[in-house]
């Protein structure tokens, strides 16, 4: 388990990385997409616009970040749970898949095992509709 000081340092490093590399912020002077207001990108619905967006690939494809996030998860897990307790981790949409997989591998190295699953916003419209 990490010390409080180690946790604070890791949280600070992760926060800074996310802030600098994983949030796209629109420049108000740039026309990103023709036909929508300058300094915005398409939003979550028709006629909606946003001035920022998470870009999680940079987060999930950085080994140092994933290792630090896993260490924080592991430390928090030990603080809140009995070490022998079974548990599951759920993630949302596709970005959670590499994060959960990395955490499973990290905790396995420490003798802890957990099951995981991911949840989609809506089921696929083809194949087995998963």
Secondary structure, 3 states (H helix, E strand, C coil): CCCHHHHHHHHHHHHHHHHHHCEEECCCCCCCCCCCCCCCEECCCCCCEECEEECCHHHHCCHHHHHHHHHHHHHHHHHHCCCCCCCEEEEECCHHHHHHHHHHHHHHHCCCCCEEEEECCCCCCCCCCC
